[in-house]
C-alpha cells in the first residue's frame, strides 16, 4: 500500500509539472513565432525599486502659471539575468489593476497574471556587464504593461527597468498636463539613477554596462523617449501647451532652441518608439526633429487612431532624417501594438469595453504581435548595444516572400522600412 501511495503521489506531481510546463505565459513563443522571439539562455530575476526625483514642478497645483515643487516618487520594476536553482520554478505572479483612477465608469479592479521570473533572485555574475534598457508605458499604463518584452530581453542578457510614471498609471491617473511635462524628465532621471547603481539599484554595481543603453517607449512613452534622445518638442506645441495649462512655461526646457534643453544621455545607443503619440498635435516639426540622431526603431499600426499613422508615426519616421531609422508597420492594426495580451478578467460580461480594448487589437492575435516585437527588438538591440551582426534580419524579403527569421508563409501583414541618416 505504501508503494502504491508513493506511486500515486509521484504521478500527481508529474502531471502537475507537465501541466505547469505547458501553461502559456505572456511572451511564450507560439509555433509560428519568428526566430529571435524565443527566450534567451538566462534565467530571469525581478525586483521592485523606489526612486525619488526631488524638487520637480508640481503642475497639478500650479496657480497663475507658477508651480510649487514636490518630490516625484517613482516605482521601477527591474528584470535581469539571475542565478536561480535549476530545480526552482520560475513562474511569478504579477499584481495589476484594470480601470482608471478617478473614472467612476471604470473602477479599479485588481487582477493577477503570470510571468517567468524569480522575485529578488541574485544577479548572475559574468565577465561581461549587461546593457541597460529603460521602458516607459503609455497614458494610462504601468510598469507591468509589457512583461512579455521585459522578461524576454532580460533572458537575453539585458538589465531592463520599467517605470511606473507617477500620475500616469491606472492607479493614480491625473490631469494630462502632468504626463506632458514629466514623461521625458522621468525617463532621463531613471536612466541616470540606474546607471549610477546607487540606492535600491546598488545590487547592479559592476553588472550594468552604462556605455550601451537603450530606451523603449509606448504611446506617451514614445513621446518621452524621442525627446530624451534629442527630438525636441516644437515651438508651436509649446505655445499650445501654455494655453492648455493656463500659461505654464514648464514645457519650455524640452523645446527646440532652448538653451536649457539637455544633451542626449551619454551611452544612449538605441531608441524603440512604439506608436509614439504627438505628431498630429504638432509635438514635433521637421526642424525640432533635427536633434534626433540616435538609431531609432519605430513600430506602428497603419490604422492607429490615437497617434495617427500617415500624419503621425510615419511622418516622424520620414522627418527624422538625421538618424538611422526603421519602421515596422502592422497592417490593419490600431494603437495597441505594444501591450501584453488582454487578461482573462477583461473578458467578463458587464465590464467597460475599453478594459479589453486597452490591450487587444481587432485584427491581430496579441500573442503573435508580442512574438514579432520580441524578434525585431532583439535584433535591433543586439545590433546597436552588443555589436552582434543582426542586420540581415532587417533585409527585404526575397523573391519568394521569405523574410529571415520567419517561418515560410508567415511574413504577412507586415511592412519594414529603413533609412540611413543624412549628412
C-alpha positions in Angstrom: 0.0 0.0 0.0 2.9 2.4 0.8 4.4 1.7 -2.6 1.1 2.5 -4.3 0.7 5.7 -2.3 4.2 6.8 -3.3 3.5 6.0 -6.9 0.2 7.9 -6.8 1.9 10.9 -5.2 4.6 10.8 -7.9 2.0 10.7 -10.7 0.2 13.7 -9.2 3.5 15.7 -9.0 4.4 14.6 -12.5 1.1 15.6 -14.0 1.1 18.9 -12.2 4.6 19.6 -13.5 3.6 18.7 -17.1 0.5 21.0 -16.9 2.7 23.8 -15.5 5.2 23.4 -18.3 2.5 23.5 -20.9 0.8 26.6 -19.5 1.1 29.5 -21.8 2.5 32.6 -20.2 2.7 36.1 -21.8 5.7 36.2 -24.1 6.0 32.5 -24.7 6.7 31.6 -28.3 3.8 30.4 -30.4 4.6 27.7 -33.1 4.8 30.4 -35.8 7.0 32.8 -33.7 9.9 34.3 -35.6 13.4 33.1 -34.7 14.5 35.7 -32.2 11.2 35.7 -30.2 12.3 32.7 -28.1 13.6 33.4 -24.7 17.4 33.5 -24.2 19.8 31.4 -22.2 19.5 33.3 -18.9 17.0 32.7 -16.0 15.4 36.0 -15.0 15.2 37.8 -11.7 12.9 40.7 -10.9 13.0 43.4 -8.2 10.9 46.4 -7.3 13.0 49.6 -6.8 12.0 53.0 -5.5 13.5 56.3 -6.7 12.7 59.8 -5.7 13.1 62.7 -8.2 13.3 65.6 -5.8 12.2 69.2 -6.3 10.1 68.8 -9.5 7.5 71.3 -10.6 4.0 70.3 -9.4 1.9 71.4 -12.3 -1.3 69.9 -10.8 -1.1 72.5 -8.1 0.1 75.4 -10.3 -1.5 78.8 -10.0 -1.2 81.7 -12.4 1.3 79.7 -14.4 3.6 79.1 -11.5 4.1 75.6 -9.8 5.3 74.7 -6.4 8.0 72.0 -6.1 7.4 68.4 -5.0 9.2 65.1 -4.9 8.2 62.5 -7.5 8.3 59.0 -6.1 8.8 56.6 -9.0 8.4 52.8 -8.7 10.6 50.9 -11.1 10.5 47.1 -11.9 13.8 45.7 -12.9 14.3 42.4 -14.7 17.8 40.9 -15.1 19.8 37.7 -15.7 19.8 35.8 -12.5 21.4 32.9 -10.6 18.5 30.5 -10.0 18.5 26.9 -8.9 17.5 24.8 -11.9 15.0 22.9 -9.7 13.2 26.1 -8.7 10.1 27.2 -10.6 10.4 30.5 -12.5 6.7 31.2 -12.6 5.8 34.5 -10.9 2.5 36.2 -10.3 2.2 40.0 -11.0 -0.5 42.1 -9.4 -2.2 44.6 -11.7 -5.4 46.6 -11.9 -7.9 47.3 -14.6 -9.8 50.6 -14.8 -8.6 54.2 -14.3 -8.3 56.1 -11.1 -11.0 58.8 -10.8 -13.2 57.4 -13.6 -16.4 56.3 -12.0 -17.4 54.3 -15.1 -14.2 52.3 -14.9 -13.4 51.5 -11.3 -10.1 49.9 -10.3 -10.4 46.1 -10.4 -7.4 44.0 -9.2 -6.2 41.1 -11.3 -3.2 38.9 -11.5 -1.2 37.3 -14.3 1.8 35.1 -14.6 5.3 35.6 -15.9 8.6 33.7 -16.0 10.9 35.3 -13.4 12.0 34.9 -9.8 11.5 37.6 -7.3 14.6 39.1 -5.7 17.0 36.5 -7.2 20.7 37.2 -7.1 22.0 38.8 -10.3 24.1 36.5 -12.5 27.8 37.2 -12.3 29.5 37.5 -15.6 32.8 38.5 -17.1 30.8 41.0 -19.2 28.3 43.6 -18.0 24.7 43.8 -19.2 23.4 46.7 -21.3 20.6 48.8 -19.8 17.1 49.2 -21.3 14.6 51.6 -19.7 10.9 51.1 -20.6 8.2 53.8 -20.5 4.5 52.9 -20.6 1.6 54.9 -22.1 -1.1 57.1 -20.5 -2.6 55.3 -18.7 -0.5 52.2 -18.1 2.0 50.7 -15.7 5.4 49.1 -15.4 3.8 45.7 -16.0 2.2 46.6 -19.3 4.9 44.8 -21.4 6.2 42.0 -19.3 6.3 39.8 -22.4 9.1 42.0 -23.7 10.9 43.0 -20.4 11.3 39.3 -19.3 12.4 38.3 -22.8 15.1 40.9 -23.1 16.4 40.1 -19.6 16.7 36.4 -20.6 19.0 37.6 -23.4 21.4 39.4 -21.2 19.9 42.9 -20.7 19.0 44.7 -17.5 15.5 46.1 -18.1 13.9 48.8 -16.0 10.2 49.6 -16.5 8.9 52.8 -14.9 5.6 53.5 -13.1 5.1 57.1 -14.1 3.5 59.0 -11.2 0.1 60.5 -12.1 0.0 58.5 -15.3 -0.8 54.9 -14.1 -4.0 53.0 -13.8 -3.9 53.5 -10.1 -3.2 57.3 -9.9 -4.1 58.8 -13.3 -4.3 62.6 -13.0 -4.6 65.6 -15.4 -2.8 65.0 -18.7 -0.6 68.1 -18.2 1.5 66.1 -15.6 2.3 63.4 -18.3 3.2 66.0 -20.9 5.8 67.8 -18.7 7.1 64.8 -16.7 7.4 62.0 -19.1 10.8 62.9 -20.6 12.4 64.0 -17.2 11.2 60.8 -15.6 12.9 58.7 -18.3 16.1 60.6 -18.1 16.1 60.5 -14.2 15.5 56.7 -14.1 18.2 56.2 -16.8 20.7 58.1 -14.7 19.6 56.5 -11.4 20.0 53.0 -12.9 23.4 53.7 -14.4 24.7 55.1 -11.1 23.9 51.8 -9.4 23.3 53.5 -6.1 20.4 53.2 -3.5 18.0 50.5 -4.5 20.0 49.9 -7.7 23.2 49.1 -5.8 22.8 45.4 -6.5 23.6 46.2 -10.1 27.0 47.7 -9.4 29.6 46.1 -11.6 27.0 44.3 -13.7 25.5 47.2 -15.7 27.0 48.4 -18.9 26.4 52.2 -18.8 28.2 52.6 -22.2 25.4 50.8 -24.0 21.9 51.8 -23.1 18.5 51.9 -24.9 15.1 53.4 -24.1 11.8 51.9 -25.2 8.5 53.9 -25.1 4.9 53.1 -26.0 2.4 55.9 -26.9 3.2 58.6 -24.3 6.3 56.6 -23.5 7.3 57.1 -27.2 6.6 60.9 -26.8 9.1 60.8 -23.9 11.9 58.6 -25.3 12.1 60.6 -28.6 12.6 63.8 -26.6 15.3 62.2 -24.3 17.1 61.1 -27.5 17.2 64.6 -28.9 13.9 65.0 -30.6 13.0 68.4 -29.0 9.3 69.4 -28.9 8.3 72.2 -31.3 7.7 75.8 -30.5 4.2 75.5 -31.8 3.4 72.7 -29.4 4.9 74.7 -26.5 2.6 77.6 -27.3 -0.4 75.3 -27.4 0.6 73.8 -24.1 0.8 77.2 -22.5 -2.8 77.9 -23.5 -3.9 74.4 -22.4 -2.2 74.7 -19.0 -3.1 78.3 -18.0 0.1 80.0 -19.0 2.6 77.5 -17.7 6.1 77.6 -19.1 7.1 74.3 -17.7 7.4 72.5 -21.1 9.9 75.1 -22.4 13.1 73.3 -21.2 12.1 70.4 -23.5 11.6 72.6 -26.6 13.8 73.3 -29.6 16.3 76.1 -29.5 16.0 76.4 -25.7 19.5 76.6 -24.1 18.2 74.5 -21.2 17.4 71.6 -23.5 19.6 68.8 -22.1 22.0 66.8 -24.3 21.4 63.2 -25.2 22.5 61.0 -22.2 26.0 59.5 -22.6 25.9 55.9 -23.6 22.4 56.0 -25.2 22.8 53.9 -28.4 19.3 52.9 -29.4 15.6 54.0 -29.2 12.5 52.0 -29.7 9.4 54.2 -30.2 6.2 52.1 -30.3 3.1 54.1 -31.5 4.6 57.4 -30.3 2.0 60.0 -29.6 2.1 63.6 -30.6 2.9 64.3 -34.2 -0.7 65.1 -35.1 -0.8 67.5 -32.2 2.3 69.5 -33.5 4.6 68.0 -30.9 7.4 67.7 -33.4 8.3 69.5 -36.6 10.9 68.6 -39.2 13.1 71.3 -37.6 12.7 70.1 -34.0 13.5 66.5 -35.0 16.9 67.5 -36.3 18.4 66.7 -32.9 17.3 63.1 -33.1 20.5 61.3 -34.0 20.3 58.0 -32.0 19.3 55.0 -34.2 15.6 54.6 -33.8 13.2 51.7 -34.4 9.6 52.8 -34.9 6.7 50.3 -34.5 3.2 51.2 -35.6 -0.2 50.1 -36.8 -1.3 51.7 -40.0 -4.8 52.3 -38.6 -3.6 53.9 -35.4 -6.5 56.2 -34.3 -4.7 57.6 -31.2 -1.2 58.6 -32.5 -2.1 58.6 -36.2 -0.1 56.9 -38.9 0.4 58.8 -42.2 0.5 62.2 -40.4 1.6 60.7 -37.1 4.1 57.9 -36.6 5.1 57.5 -40.3 5.6 61.3 -40.6 8.0 61.3 -37.6 9.9 58.4 -39.3 10.1 60.4 -42.6 11.2 63.7 -41.0 13.8 62.4 -38.6 16.4 62.5 -41.4 19.5 62.9 -39.3 19.3 59.5 -37.7 19.4 55.9 -38.9 15.8 54.7 -38.5 13.5 51.8 -39.1 9.7 51.5 -39.3 7.8 48.2 -38.7 4.1 48.6 -39.6 1.3 46.2 -38.8 -1.4 46.3 -41.5 -4.9 46.9 -40.2 -3.7 47.4 -36.6 -4.6 50.3 -34.4 -2.8 51.6 -31.4 -2.3 48.5 -29.2 0.7 47.1 -30.9 2.8 47.1 -27.7 1.0 45.7 -24.6 0.6 42.3 -23.1 -2.5 40.3 -24.3 -5.8 41.1 -22.6 -6.2 39.5 -19.2 -8.9 36.9 -18.7 -10.7 39.2 -16.3 -11.1 41.8 -19.0 -13.4 39.4 -20.9 -16.0 39.2 -18.1 -19.5 40.4 -19.1 -20.5 43.8 -17.8 -17.1 45.4 -17.8 -16.4 48.6 -19.7 -15.4 47.6 -23.3 -12.1 49.5 -23.0 -10.8 47.2 -20.3 -10.4 44.6 -23.1 -9.5 47.1 -25.8 -6.8 48.7 -23.7 -4.8 45.6 -24.7 -6.4 43.9 -27.7 -6.2 44.6 -31.5 -9.2 44.0 -33.7 -7.4 42.1 -36.5 -4.4 40.6 -34.8 -3.6 37.9 -32.2 -1.9 39.9 -29.5 0.4 37.0 -28.7 1.7 37.0 -32.3 2.3 40.7 -32.1 4.2 40.1 -28.9 6.4 37.5 -30.6 7.1 39.7 -33.6 8.1 42.6 -31.4 10.4 40.4 -29.4 12.1 39.2 -32.6 12.7 42.6 -34.1 13.6 44.4 -30.9 16.0 41.7 -30.0 17.7 42.0 -33.4 17.8 45.8 -33.1 19.2 46.0 -29.6 21.7 43.1 -30.2 23.0 45.1 -33.2 23.2 48.5 -31.6 24.1 47.6 -28.0 26.0 44.4 -28.3 27.6 44.7 -31.7 26.0 41.4 -32.9 25.7 41.1 -36.7 21.9 41.0 -37.0 21.5 43.5 -39.9 20.3 40.7 -42.2 17.1 40.4 -40.1 16.1 43.8 -41.5 16.8 43.0 -45.1 13.8 42.9 -47.5 12.0 39.6 -48.1 13.4 37.5 -51.0 11.6 36.9 -54.3 9.6 34.1 -52.6 8.4 36.4 -49.9 10.6 34.8 -47.3 11.9 37.0 -44.5 14.9 36.0 -42.5 13.9 34.6 -39.1 10.3 34.0 -40.2 8.8 30.6 -41.0 7.6 30.1 -44.6 4.2 31.7 -45.3 4.2 33.7 -42.0 5.6 37.1 -43.0 2.2 38.6 -43.7 0.6 41.9 -42.8 3.9 43.5 -42.1 6.0 46.2 -43.8 9.5 47.0 -42.8 11.1 50.3 -43.9 14.6 51.7 -43.2 16.6 54.8 -44.0 20.1 55.9 -43.3 20.9 59.2 -41.6 21.5 62.2 -43.9 24.8 64.1 -43.5 
